[in-house]
Amino acid sequence: MLMTVAAATLSFGQAAKQFEQNCKKCHGEDGKGHTMVGRMVKAADLTSDAVQQKSDAELGLVISKGKGKMAAFGDRLGGDAGVAQVLAYVRALKK
């Protein structure tokens, strides 16, 4: 059990680092999109019901392939595993 918790913590830490490196510029540290760049590109509030109610498949596709002004991040995140980590981090940003 301890190893599972440690692995989950490590994964969450990696996800937080990925979010900071790739998402924070537009979505902000809290995910609300209240950054200069976020306001310019109308970045989604990741804590909003509109975003949080989307399925994991929908959000994963947006993270991976991009949508509108948002670039695709699938390759930068290392594929499906990295996308899944960032998706889990986004889910933790709920209000």
N, C-alpha and C positions, 0 to 999 in steps of 0.2 A: 504494500500500500504506500509506503513512504517513497519508493522509487516512482510510482505512478504520480504522486503529488509533485515530486521534484521535477519530473518530466513535463507535467502540465504547467508548472511555474516557469520552467525554462522556455517552453513554447510561447507562453503568454508574454514573457519578457522579450523574446524574439519578435513577436507580433507588435509589441509596443515600439520597439526599435524600428521596425519596418514602417509602421504608421508614422512615426516621427520623421523618418527620412523621405517618405513618399507621399504622405497625405496631409500632414500638418500645415504645409504652406497654404493650401486652399481651405481645408476643412477646420483648421485650428486645432489646438491641443485638446479642446473639449468636444470637437467634432461638430460644432454648431455653424461653422463656416463664416465666423465673424473676423475674418482677416482681410487685409487690403485686397489681396489677390482673390480671395473667396468672394468678396462682394463684387469685384469686377466680372468674374466669370459665373456669378450666381451659383456658387457651390451649394450643394444640398446640405441641410442640417441633418447630420447622421443620427441625431438623437430623436428626431421627429417621428411621430406615429407613421407618417407617410413612408418613411424609409424603413423603420423598424418592423412594419407590418409586411414588408416584401419577403418573399421566400428566400431561403439561403441560395437557391439556384439562381434567382433573379439578381440578387446582390453580388453573388460570385461572378456572374457573367459581366456585370458592370465593372467590377474591379478588374477582371481579367481582360476584357475586350474594350472597355471604355464606353462612353455614351455622351453624345453632345460634345461639349467642350472638354470633357474629362478624357484624358489620355488612357490608353490601355496599359495596365500595370502587371499583367500576367507574367511576362518574361522577366521583368525587373524583380518580381517577388519570387522567382524560381519555380514558376509553374503552379499546379493545383495545390500543392502543400502550402506554399507561401500565401496564396490567395485565401485558403481556408483559415490560416492563422490570422490574417488581417480581418477577415470576415468575423471571426470570433471576437476580435478586439472591438470591432464596430458594434457588435451585439452588446458588449459590455458598456458601451457609451450611453445606454438608455438613460432617459431623464431620471 
